[in-house]
């Protein structure tokens, strides 16, 4: 298991977006493990799993894509999300559709610098954390940023849709 902290190791659309918006970030690289998810990242670096944010590409009943940012140790109540944002139905996109919408490979999806402009929703309790860890735009690569970037720069809309993870 290799892990390293680095300083601007290599550019991705996400890190280019962060730089263009004047966001300072710390980079972390690790050996990607298929289906390891945020639990693997937490274990690799010794981070609190709750402070690792996963980026989920979902869609409404009209197949309009949206981004949901959730704690790594929680799941999204799609029923509550649909109700809070005024939709009839929200569901995860297929892997292929998520990759087309975001421009990122699943497992390396970042909310920053996506291919398509999509509304972004963030679990409001994430904003209570001073610093978060979120994908930096490729598999095996996360960035640490201030949580306020999600609302101040990304213009994410806070929602309360977290349910305990399984």
Number of C-alpha atoms within 10 A of each C-alpha: 7 8 14 12 15 11 10 12 13 9 13 16 18 21 24 17 17 20 13 9 12 10 14 13 18 15 21 23 20 18 15 18 13 9 9 11 17 24 16 18 26 18 12 14 14 9 16 16 18 19 22 27 25 24 24 23 26 20 23 19 12 10 13 13 23 24 24 25 26 26 27 22 21 18 15 21 15 17 14 17 22 18 13 13 13 10 15 12 16 23 19 18 19 12 13 10 16 22 19 14 21 25 18 22 16 18 24 21 26 31 29 23 21 20 14 12 14 16 15 21 25 24 22 18 15 21 17 11 13 11 16 23 28 28 26 29 28 20 20 18 23 25 22 18 19 15 19 18 18 21 15 9 13 18 14 21 16 19 17 16 23 20 13 10 10 6
